[in-house]
Amino acid sequence: MSPVRNRVAVLHGVNLNMLGRRDPAQYGTLTLLDLERRVTDFGRELELEVHCFQTNSEAEFVKHLHELPARADGILLNPGAWTHYSWAIHDALEIAALPAVEVHLSNIDEREPWRSISVIRDLVLACVSGQGVEGYREALVRLSKELDG
Ligand code: DQA
């Protein structure tokens, strides 16, 4: 029997610790802690073990990605503004070589043109954008299907 693959690392990048103080029209009113609790609950419903991490340091984010293969089966990531330009995060995600889904609270395709660029898009199974917190549930469902299969 193959081992259960249910460990999901949820990674939030730069400025996402400021949720609750950022534009509520784009990001809603939940704090990062509220969001992490909701995502952990979504995970529990799907029998996924969710571990959350946030940093404003690109180096820390990269280091965390390097360490993930030892303790996660899949990645759900919202790198914030790094999404749009960090080739370092692209490369670290490639090195991690785990199934990954990208998620954004706001609809990055309907904002400033530079936000519609995602440098990690070629590495992810799917991108869920513009659905607020519910988007995290959809992203976890997508990841869970991949881990089950
Ligand atoms: C974001 C969208 C990014 O463009 C922005 O820089 C963020 C948050 C989102 O969740 O909608 O910080 O990733």
Residues whose N, C-alpha, C, O or C-beta is under 5 A from the ligand:
A	BS01	DQA	V14 N15 N78 G80 A81 V103 H104 L105 S106 R115
